[in-house]
Amino acid sequence: MLYASNRLEGNSKPDIVVLKVPKMDLNFSAEHAAFQDEVRTFIEENLPADIRDKGYRGLKIEKEDVARWHRTLYEKGWAAPAWPKEHGGCEWDAVRLYIFNEELSRAHAPALSPFGLTMVGPVIYTFGSQAQKERYLPKILSGEEFWCQGYSEPGSGSDLASLQTNAIPDGNDYIVNGQKTWTSYAQWADMIFCLVRTSNEGKIQEGISFLLIDMKLPGIEVAPIVTIDGGREVNNTYFTDVRVPIDNRVGEENKGWTYAKFLLGNERSSIARVGHSKARLRRLKQMASEEHAGGCPIIEDADFRKSVAELEIKLRALEFTELRFLMADSNGEGPGAEVSMLKIRGTEIQQELTELSMKAMGMYAHPYVPEALEHGWNEDPIGPSLAPSLSPAYFNVRKTSIYGGTNEIQKNIMAKMVLGL
């Protein structure tokens, strides 16, 4: 259990509220140790060297890099470790899931796109029709179809229920009009899962439906949004009189908010990215132990060591909290409001890691040369080999506390749904 105070300023006697975090019984048996060896050996033998190098150095990962690795895991049967076996997944227990993700992060393997495997896939096999399961799940599993998410809109981000993209029935179709924003990798996507307004009656949450939309349909336009790091991963997506079959609606009309909350619970738990942060922490320690420009390694500075130690403690605490939720999920207890704590702390740690990495590299972290993020770039180096990616990463990771529901909103959820304030 975790304990939290709801003390307000000026109140010297806070009430103590118990947060019910699932108990964890995590035993690493000989069988699990053998599984870890199997996973590590497979990754060492099958992860292409150029992709591994890109991941370690923080270079640009292309769609084909992810697709190559997805195909490799799919052929092994490991593309969807958390999916039920009946849908082609591994249905691994909490320990195996932990080991698998840990080894992937340790090897700097690229993360597979979460939009199909982690987000819409579970929605489809939980709430979708048999026809939808047969049509979409195999191609999500194999990586043949790439998905993106259509949730946020201009003016409807944190207040997602106020979305205005509408879908009006017309025979066997919906006519969809509106705009989605921050649609990550829409430029690569074959499909998009969308929240659309199908009713203006009653509560705004009760007029939303969940649609699966082919990105090749007439009337869809994708326009890039260039982020502060120079990246083009997010987009505006416009829908103008797009005809979408009603059969592409998941579940009941006007019940999309229920499916969206289910999906967001899975998204917020995965945003924690504990394994990724552990790998970045190891890289940070390496950078901090090296001499730059003839100076002493910054790890010899007591204040810097203290900052690294505090960050490592936070990360270890987050890891065990995530393991508790993972165990609860394996026992059939879906993620509740408490999962917001993973999103909050996980994204804060990611940002702290980039800040300390910039400090560890010193002046070499400042120049931003986009070409230096391309694998094979062989011009004169700007400092150590890890330097070129640090500045873009720092700016890019500013967004992690915003997407998936801002951290401020997550704190409100925790206060209301967990602490009862």
N, C-alpha and C positions, 0 to 999 in steps of 0.2 A: 504494500500500500504506500501511497505518497500522501504527504500532509501539506496543506496549504493554508495560509492565513488570509482572511478577508478583512484584515485591519484597514481602517480608513485613517487618514492623517488626523492626529490628535487623539486617537483612541489607543490608550496604552494597554488595553486588555483585548487583544484580538480573539475572535472566535476561530476555532480550529475546525477545518472541514476535511474530511477524509475523501481522497480521490480513490475510487475503486479500480485499481490497476490489476489486471489478471495475474494470478500467481504463475510462476514459471518453474517447470521441472525439466531442465535441459541437461540431459545426460549424453555425453559423447562416448558411445560404446565402441567396441572394436569394429563393429559393422559400419558405424559412421566414420571411423578413422579410415577404413578401407575405401569408403565412398569418397572421402576427401582426396585420397591418393589417386583415385580414378579420375576425378574431376581435374585435379592439377595436372596430371599426365596428359589428359585429353587436350587441355588448353595449350600446354607447352608444345604439343605435337601438331595442333591444328590452327591455332591463331596465327594468321599471316604476320611475318616480321614487320612489314611496313605499317600494318594497322596497329600493332603493338607499340611501335615507335611513335606513331602519331598520338596515341593515347597517353604515353608517358610524357611526351614533350608538350602536350597541350596543343597540337597542331590541328588544322582544319580536318574534320571528319566528313567525308562526302556520303551521299546516299548509297552509292555502290559499295562503300566500305561496310556500312551497316548491313546492306543486302547480302554481301558475301558471307559475313559472319552469321547472319540469320539463317542462310541456307545450310551452313555447316552444322549449326545447332539443331536445325530441323531434321537433317538427315540422321543425326545422332538420336533424335527423339527428345531433345532437351529445350525446344523453343518455348514451351509454355509449362514451366515446372509446377506452377500452382493450379493449373486447370485440372478439372476432373478427367480421369482416364477415358470416360465415355466420349469425351469431346477431343481426344487426342493429346491430353496433357499428361504430366507425370504424377500429379497428385502426391507430391512429396510431403513428408512431415516437416514440422518447423525446423528441426535440426538440419535436414538436408537442404531446405531452402536457404537457411543461413549459410551453410557451408558453400553452396553453389554461388551465391551472390558474393560472398567473401572472396572466393577464388577468382571470380571474374574481375572484381575490382583490383585484386592484388596484381593481376596480369595486365591491367590497363586495357582490358577488352572494351570495345564500344558497347554502350547500352543499346539494346534493341528498342525500336520505337515503342513507347508505352501506349500510344493511342489505340492500337488494335489489341495488343496482347493483355495489357493491364486494365484498360478502361472499357472500351466498347465490347470487347470479347466477353467478359463476365456478364455484362448487361444482357447481351444477346442470349447466352446460354442459360441465364437465370430467368429472363422475362420474355424473350423472343419466341416467335412461332417456330414450329418444326421446319417450315420452309425457310425461314430466315437462318436458322441454325445450319441447315444443309447448304445454303447458298454462301454464307459469309464466313463461318468458322474455319473451314478448311483453308481458305485463302489467307485469312489472318494468320493461321498457324504456320503456313508455308512461307509467309512473307510475300506472296504473289501480289497482294493488294496492300497498299500503304494508306493509312488513315490519318485524318486530322480532326480537330475538335472545334465545333461551332457553338460556343457558349457566350463569351463576352461580346458586348456591343458597345458602341459609343454611348456613354451615359448609363450603361447597365453592366458594370463589372462586379464590384462587391455586392451591389444590390441586383443580383442576377435575375431575381423574380420579376423585375420591371422590364424585361426584354420586350422588344416590339417587332422583331421579325415575325411576320404572320404567314400562316398557311390556311388558305381558304379552299374548302372542298369544291371540286368541279368534276362531276362524274366519278371516275375511278381514280382521280388524281387530286393532289393538293396543288394549288398555285402559290408558290413561295416568293415573297418579296421582303427585302430588308438587307441589313449589313451585319456581318460579324467582324470582330477585330481581334488582334493578337492571335490569329489562327496560325499556330506554329507549323512550319513546313507544309503549308497548303500548296506551295508551288510544286511539291513532290507528290501530293496525295492523289489517290484514285477515288477515295471515298471520304465523306465527312459525316460525322454524327452531329446532329443539330437539335438544339432546343428551339421550338417555334411556338408562337401564340396561336392557338386554335379557338380560343374563347375569351371574351372580355367580361364574362359574367362571374359574380362572386369574387372570392379572394384571387389575387393575381397568380398565386401559385397553382391554383386549380384550373387555369386555362392554358396550360403548357403541355405540349406533346413532344415526343422524342422521335425524330426522323433520321433515317439512313439515306444519304443523298449521294448519287454518283456525281463526281466532280466534272465529268465530261458532258453533263447535260447543258443544253443551250441556256444562256442567260446567267451563267456563273462567271464572274470575273475576279481574278486574284491580283492584288496590287501590293508590292512589297513595302514594308516599313523598315527603313534602315535604322538600326539601333545605335547607341552611343559608341559601341565598340566597333562599328563598321559592319556588323553582321547583317544578314538578310534572312534570318530564320522566321521572323514573324510577318504577318500580312493582314491587310484588310481583304475581306471576301464579300463580294456583292452578289445578291440574288435579285434578278429581274424577271418576273413572270416565269419562274422555273417550275416545270411540271414534274411532280414527284409522285409516283404511285402510292396510293393509300396503303397498299400492302407493305410499304417500306416503313410504316409506323411501328415502333416497338410497343407492344402492350396496348393498353386502352388509350383512347383519345382523352386529352386533358389530365392524364396521370403521369406526364413526363417528369414532373418535379420529383416524384417518388424515385424514379429510375436515376435521375440526376444526382440525388443525394447518395444513392448507393454507389454511383460511379465516383463521386467526389471523395467518399470515404476511402476508396482504394487509392485514388490519386494522392490524397494528402499523406497517406502512410508511405507511399513510394517516394514522395518529394524529400523525405528525410535523408536519403542517399548516404546512409552510414558507411557502407563499404567504400564508396567513392571518396568520402571525406577521410577515411582511414588511410587510403592510398595517397591522398594529397598531403596528409600529415607526415607520412614517411618521406615524401618528396621535399616537404618544407624542412624537415630536420636535415636532410642531405644538403640542401642549399645553404642552410644556416651554418653548416659545419665546414663550408669551403671558404677559402680566402678569395676576395675580389679586390682588384686594383691595389694589391700589396697590403691590404689591411688585415686585421685579425678577424677570424670568423665571428660572425655576430652572435653565435651560440655562446660565446664566452662572456657576453654581456648579461649580467644578472637579471636585469629587468626583462630582457627579451626571453631568457630561459623561463622566467616566471610566467610570462604571457603564454608561452608554448605549453607549459605544464598545466596551466589553468584550462586552456583549450582542450588538452588531451583528457582532462578529468570530465569536462562537459561532454565530450564525445563518447567516453566510456559509459557515462550515465545514460546518454541517449541510446546507445547500443543495447543496453540491458532493458531499457523501457520498450524499445522496438521489439526485442525478442519476446517480451511478455505479450505484446499485442499479436505477434506472429503466432505464438502458441495458442492464444485465445481463438484466433481465426481458424487454426487447424482443428480446434475443438468445436467448430460450428458457431462460435460467437462472433458475429460480424462486427466490423469496426464501429464504435460508438463515437460520441462527441469527444471523448478523451483523446482520440487520434489526432485532434488538432494540436496537441502538445508536441507530437512528432514533427509536424510541419513547421511550427514556430521555432523550436530549438534547432531542428535540422538545417533550416535556411539561415538562421543566425550563425551557426557554426561554419557553414559554407562561406559566408561573407567574411567572417573573422579569418578564415584560412587564407583567402585572397589578400586580405590586408597585411597579414604577417608575412606572406610570401613576397609581396611588394617590398616590405621593409627589409627582408632578408637579402634581396637582390640589390637593394640600394639604387644607385643612379642607373644601373643597367635595365631596370624594370620600366623606365619611363618611355623610351622611344616606342612608337607604334608603327611598325612596317608591315602592312598586310601581307606582302609577298613572303615575309619570313615565316608565315604560318602554313605555307605550302610545303608538302613533303618533297624533298629533293632540292629545295632552294639552297644554292651554294655560293651566294655572294659573301662579302666580308662579314663575319659574325658581329653582332652587337652584344658583346659580353658573352657570358656562358651560354651553352646551348638551350637552357631552360628559360632564358630571359625573354625572348620575343613574345611568348604566350601570356606573360603575367599581366601586363597592362590590359589587353582585351578581356582576359578572364575576370579581372577586378571589376571592370565596368559592366560586363555581361551579368555577373552574379548579383549586381544590385537588384535585379528584377525578381530574384527568388523569393523575397519576402512579400512580393505582390501577387504573383500568379498562384492559381489554385485556391484563391481566397486570401486576401491580404492578412498579414499577421495580426493587424488590429481587429479585423473581423473574427479571426480565430480566437483571439482573447475574449471577445464578446461571447462567442459560442461557449467557450469554457466557463465563463462567469455564469451564464444563464443555465446551460444544460448540465454542467458538472457541479459547480459550486452553489447553484441555486440562488444567485444574487439577483 
